[in-house]
Amino acid sequence: MKTHSTLKFILPIIVVSQFLCTSLWFAGNAVLGDIAKNYHHETNLLANLTSMVQFGFIAGTLIFAVFAISDYFSPSKVFVICALIASVFNLGICLRNIPIEFLMSFRFLTGFMLAGIYPVGMKIASDYYKEGLGKSLGFLVGALVLGTAFPHLIKSFSLSFPWQYVIYATSFLTAIGGLILFVFIPDGPFRKAGQKVNFADFILGFKNQQFRAIAFGYFGHMWELYAFWAFLPLVLNFYKSNNHLNFNISLLSFLVIGVGSLGCAFGGLLSQHFGAKRTATIALSISGLCCLLSPILLTSSMPLLLIFFFIWGLTATADSPLFSSLIAKYSSAETRGTSLTIVNCIGFAITIISIQLLNVLSKQINSRYLYVVLAIGPLLGLLALIKKSK
């Protein structure tokens, strides 16, 4: 059993590793403008490039869940192997004059390997922190959010360098993150390894009513989150053009997405006082309201818009670690990793639908109204949570 003095270093190490490794997620989006120059005929590059990472993640999480990989093998070993392989696949998009099919395949494979990083990182945390898991996952998912935003920051400071440097940097950071976790984080004291593969394990949690309600709340959250992130540069560009302003879209995208890491941390801390479910419900309500208010705020002054986006960035992610902690709570110790993975799998499948829907709508309607459709997710998620509370 780990001592208290040892345990206090466990979470920071997992958080740092998660942050470094998840920088791969939006690496392609950060350099989208540069990549698009080689594919002039691809009008749906933003949606497709993002969706391929999501597709890969879904395929990976489905396989990881069905075969219960993070429950039957050492999670730390799974994490480092996936991190190293993902860093190599990420580099693939730097190859010169590659066909669009290869470009999409590399993003798919990168997403596939992320299935062994993000949910496995949560599994490792749950193996160390039986109590206060909401707070622990708050910091952990905050690392994911900051990692997702990080390529935009690298891009904003490397405008004078070739775009490939963003990809080189994220691949290097991912390899380092995987190795750090493998070296310093052994299997946790609360880990219970599965004895044999049971193909029914990945749907076992859905037999529990509380589990189902939390899962549907999470699905509503996911309908909104990644579409909000993916189309943020486009919406900011719309605002910039309409108001004839001059600001760094990459830097602002990083700040709006990255502030969500604070939302995760604060959400985890608040859940210690108000309960994870109540805190998640409040955060989901506020972010859903932001979807509805977005057309009004996109015609407002720049300071007001910034305040609005920062509030949205904070609340859009604050519920994520809380949903994950509740999923872990309502899962058995033997199937916890599998339950976290399958719920992630379904959640990310939903993100593809909302991203592709926004892609279609972006060609049909004014970008000012683009985000309104995202309110559907929080609304349905809230109905599931409130209905179970009665």
Protein Blocks (a to p, Z undefined) as FASTA:
>chain_A
ZZfklmmmmmmmmmmmmmmmmmmmmmmmmmmmmmmmmmmmlmklmmmmmmmmmmmmmmmm
mmmmmnommmmpcfklmmmmmmmmmmmmmmmmmpghiafklmmmmmmmmmmmmmmmmmmm
mmmmmmmmmghklmmmmmmmmmmmmmmmmmmmmmmmmmmpcfklmmmmmmmmmmmmmmmm
mmmmccdfkbccdfbdcfklmmmmmmpmklmmmmmmmmmmmmmmmmmmmmmmmmmmmmmm
mnopacdfklmmmmmmmmmmmmmmmmmmmmmmnojklmmmmmmmmmmmmmmmmmmmmmmc
fklmmmmmmmmmmmmmmmmmmmmmmmmmmpcfklmmmmmmmmmmmmmmmmmmmmmmmmmm
mmmmcfklmmmmmmmmmmmmmmmmmmmmZZ
